[in-house]
Amino acid sequence: MIRKTTRQVAEAWREFLRLESAGGVILVIAAILAVVMANSPLTDIYTGILNLKLTISVENVGVSKPLILWINDGLMAIFFLLIGLELKREVVEGQLSSADQIILPALAALGGLVVPALIYWLVNRNNPAGLTGWAIPTATDIAFALAILSVLGSRVPASLKIFLTTIAIVDDLAAISIIAVFYSGDLSTHSLLAASAGIGVLFLLNRLCVQSLTAYLLTGVIIWFFVLKSGVHATLAGIIVAAFIPLKCEDDNSPARRLEHSLHPWIAFAVLPVFAFANAGVSFAGIGPDTLFGTVSVGIVLGLVLGKQIGIFGMTSLAIGLGFARKPEGTSWAMLYGVALVCGVGFTMSMFIGGLAFEHGDLTQRVAVKIGVIVGSLASALLGLLVLHLSLPKKA
């Protein structure tokens, strides 16, 4: 049984790394296509598609939103469902299941959260309207980060990939907490009670070890609807549903593993590229120096490029130097520094948090977020790739 579980976990890691790396390439293509369309004669078509209003209702109950919000609230809830499943698996039997495995990446992720936020705050301390975006540079895009490592191929030690992935997973957990606490709106008690009733149903399904994914997912859709209406961000419904889908059952049939396996290709090759296409399209027409070099965009760039490397590499060095943790096997200090740089690629999650932070802000702020995230992520990617290329062992 132990050997079989170990084999399943190892296979899940291999599939995760493979799909995330390939998905990162598709993400890049989708983002580039969005920028091209937003700065070409096709810009009206691009914005028209994203502003297309879609309504789903039964009698007087329903949801009516432009397509861009269906993507950000609906498709991203599916993405968070996958994150929740991955977190659950890692906590129960993976890289987050024991203190000696989690302490180094957890401390590194903490440094990569605090320092970028502090740098952003310092840059925007005299700009109250911009301070709401403090969490934007704290995120790491795992798909992009693993795509960068995939470019370097077999030269990258497995321990380095695991270190980076675990940092990104802890980073995702922090992002979930930030969204729940800081980026939820006015709360509706009735909707929260209705969502809680749905969570009660999930609890019963879990206790009975019901293996039908349909039961969990249909309940999840109802919970998503009421969470959306409650004022709490709807994507958190994905995390809630994931927490109750059984990872282990008596006959070793794991609904959580089945769903994670099924979702991976859809998330990597459809959901995230669609999100990137919908959110990366920034038009440079009429953009002046105030936007390009404003405190919001500069704070994001400095937070991603400087904050991430200082926070992650600094905490990693401190933890290893004080004996709290050991350096990952087969890695050097230069490799760990390269990973710290790569963690500054915040693209998808940074865009997502930026959209929440300035949801009711003006167009200038939203454009500044996109510019800051794209420039900061690109600079981190190129610097990280350069450092890793120079520090990794050469091919035989």
N, C-alpha and C positions, 0 to 999 in steps of 0.2 A: 504493500500500500504506500509506504513512504517513498519507495523508488518510483512508483507510478506518479505520485504527486510531484516529486522533484522533476521528473521528465516533463510533466504538463507545464510546470512553472517555467522551465528552461525553454520549452517550445513557445510559450506565450511571450517571453522576452524576445526571442528571435523574430517572431512575427511582428511584434510591436516595433522593433528597431527597423525591420525591413520596410514595413508599410509607412511608418512615420518619415523615413528618409526619402522614399519615393514621393510621398505626399508633399513634402517640402518643396520639391521641384515643381509640382503642379501649382502649389501656392504662389511661387515666384511668377510663373507664367500668368496666372489669373490676376495678380497684382499689377503686372506690367500692362496687361491688356486693359485693365480698368483705367490706368493713368493715360494710356494712349487714347482711349475712347473719350475720356473727359477733356482732352485737349485737342480734339479733332472735330471735323464737321459732324461727327456722330454723337456729340455731347448731348444734344436734345433727346436722341433716342435712349442714351444711357440713363439720363435723369428721368425721362418719361417712364421707363421700365421700373425703376426703383420706386417711383412715386405712385405707381399703379395701385389703386385701392382694391383690396380683396376683402370680402365679407363672408363669414360663415355664421349662420344663425338658425335657431329653431324657435319659432314663434317670436317672442320679444327678447330672447336670450341669445347672445352671440358675441362675436369679436369682429371688429372692422378696423383694419390697419393698412397702411401702405406696404408694399412688398418689402421694402428695406426693413421694416419693423417685424414682419413675419419671419424674415431671415434672422434678425438679431434676437428676437424673443422666442421664436419657435425652433428653427434649425439649431441654434446654439444651445437650446435645452437638451437636444439629442447629443450634442457634443459633451455637455456637462454630465449627461447620463453615462457616457463612456468613461469620462474622467472619474466619476464616482465608482464605477466597476473596477477600474484599474487601481484606485486608491484602496478599495476594500480588499482586493486580492493581495496587494503588496503588504497591507497591514496584517492580514491573516497569515500569509505564508511566504511573503517575498522580502524585498529589500527593506521594508519598514517594519518587519516583524520582530526585530530584536534591537536592543539599545546600541550594541557595538556596530551594527550595520547602519543605523540611522543617524548616529550622533554627528558624524562629520558632514554629510550632505545637509542635515537639518541646520547645523550652525552656519554652514556656508549660505544656505538659502535665507537664513535670518539676516546675515550681513547684506545679502543682495536685496533684501526688502527695505531695511532701515536706511542704509546710506543713500540709495537713489532718491528715496522719499525726502531725506534731509536736504540733499542737493537741490531738488526741485523746490522745496520750501524756501531755501535761502535765496534762490533766484527770483521767486515770486512773492517774497514776504511783503513787498510794497504794492502788490497787485491782488487785492482781495478776490476779484472775480476769477483770477487764474488759480487760486489756491485749491479749489475743488478738484483739480487734476493731479494732486500729489501722488496718487497711486499709479498713475499711468506708467512711469518708468520702472516700477517694481516687478513687472511681469517678464516671463521668459516664454518664448514660443518654441515648444519642444519639437514641433515638426521641422521648422527652419533649422534649429540647432543640430538635430540629428542629420538633416540633409547636408550640413556643412561637414560633419564628421564622415559621412558616406563618400564625400568627394576624395577624402584621403585614404579610403579603402582599408585594406588589411594592415596598414601601418598603425592604426589606432588600437591600442590594447583594449580588450573587453572590459577591464576594470574602469577605464576612463569613460567608456560609453555608459556603463552602469552608474558611475559617479554623476555624470551630466544628467542622465535621465532621472535619477532620484532627486537631484536638486530641483529639476523642472516639475516633478510630481509634487514635492513639498511646496514649491512656488505656486502651483495650481491650487493646493489646499488653502494657502494664504489668500490667494485671489478670491476664492469662494467666500472666505470669511469677510474680506474687505467689502465685497459686493453686498453681502447680507447686512452688514452693519452700517456702512456709509453711503450706499447708493440705492437704498430702497426709499420709496416715496411715502406719502401719507397712508396709514394703514386702515383697512376696512375690517372691522371686527367680524362681520357676518361672513365675509369671504374667507377669512382666516379660520373661522370655526368650520366652514364647509371643507376647506383643505385639510383640517385636522381630522375630520371624519374620514376622509379618504386615506389619510395616513394610518388611521385605526384599522381600516380594511387591509392595507398592506401588511400591518403587524400580524393580523390574523392569518393571512395567506402565508407569511413567513413562518409563523409558529406551527402551522399545519404542514409546512414544507411542500406547499403546492408547487408543482414543477411546470405548470402551464405559463409560459411567458405572456400569453395573451391576457390572462387575468391581471398580471402586474402592469402591463403596458396600457390596457384600457383604463384601469384605475389611475395610472400615471397621467393619462391625458386629462382626466377629470380634475386631478390635483393641479396640473399645469394651468388649467383654465381659472381655477379659483385663486391660485397663487398670483396669476397675472392680474386678476381683479382686486387682489388684496392690497397691492402697493409694494409688496416684496417682489424683487426681480424674478421674472418667470423662469429664468434658466436654473434657478436653485431647485426647481421641481425635479430636474434630472438627477441631482445629487440625492434628493430624498428617496426617489424611486430606487436608485442603485443600492442604497443602504439596506433595503428590505428584500432584494432579490437574493435567494439562497445561494451561497457559494458551495456549500456541501450538503448533500442529502444522503439518506441511508444507503441507497443503491449506487452511490458515487456518481449519480447523474447531476451535473451542476448547471442549473439554469443560468447563473451569472456568467460562467465560462462560455456557454453557448451563445448568449447574447453579446458578450464582448467580442467573441470571434466573428459574429455576423456583422457587428457594427463597424469594426475596424476599417474595412475597405470603403464603406460608405462615408465615414467621417474623413478619412485621408484623401479620398479622390472626389468627393462630392460636397459635403457640408462645409469644410474649411475653405476649399477653393471658391465656392459660391460666396461665402462670407467675405473672403479677400476681395473678390471682384466687386461686391456691393459696397465695400467700405474704403477701399484704397484709391478710388477714383477722385483725385484732387485736381481741380482745374487751376492752372497757374495764371489764368487771365485776370488782370487787374490786381494781382497780389503785389503789395508794396513791401518795402523794408521793414515796416512796423509788424507785419505778419511773419516774414521770413526770420527776422532777428528779434521778435518779441519775446517776452519772458516765458510764455507758455512753450513755444517751440524750442527755445534755448534750454529751458529747464528739463524738457524731455530728452533732448540730445545729450546733455551733460549727465543726466541721471542714468541713461542707458549705457553710454560709452565709458564714463568715468565712475559713476556710482556703482554699477554692477561689478566692475573689475576690482575696485577698491574693497567693496563690501565682501564679495565672495572670496577673493584671494586673501584678503586680510584675515577674515575669520578662519579660513582653512589653515593658513600659516600659524595663527594663534592656537588653534585647537591641537594641531600636530606638535607644535613647539612646546606646549604645556603638558603634553602627554595624554590629552583627553581622547585622542584618536590616532590612528596610524595612516600613513600615506597609502593610497590605493596601490596594490601590487603592480609592479612594472611601469610605474609612472615617475616622472621627474617634476621638479618645481616648475620648469618651463611649460610642461604639458598642462599642469593644473592652472597656470596663469592663462594659457590659451583657452581652456574651458571657461574660466571666469570671463574672458572677453566675449566668447561665443554666447554666454548667458545674457549678454546685452542685446541680443536679438529678441525684441519683445513683440514682434509684429502683430500676430492675431490677437493675443490677450491684451496688449497695450491699446490697440485700436478699439477693442470691445470696451475696456474700462474707460477710455477716452470718450466713447459715445455716451456712456452713462454719466460721466462727470459733467459733460457739457450738453446734455440732452436738451436743456432749455436755454442754452447759451446762443450767442449770435454766430453767424456764418464764419466770421473771422477766427473765432476760437476753434471751431471744428476744423477749419482748414489748417490752422496752426498745429493742431493735434496730429493730423495726417502727415504734415511735413516733418514735424519733429520725430514721429515714430519711424517714418521711412528713412530719414537721414541717419538717425541714431542706430537703427537696426542694421542698415547697410554698412555703416562705419564699423560697428562691432563685428559684423560678419567678416569683413575684409581683414581687419586687424587680427581677429581670432584665427582665421584661416592661415594668415602669414606666420603667426607665432607657432601654430601647431605644425605647419609644413616644415619650419626650421628645426623644431624640437623633436619631432617624431623620428624614429629610426628609419633610415633609407631602405628602400626595397633591395632585396638581394639580387 
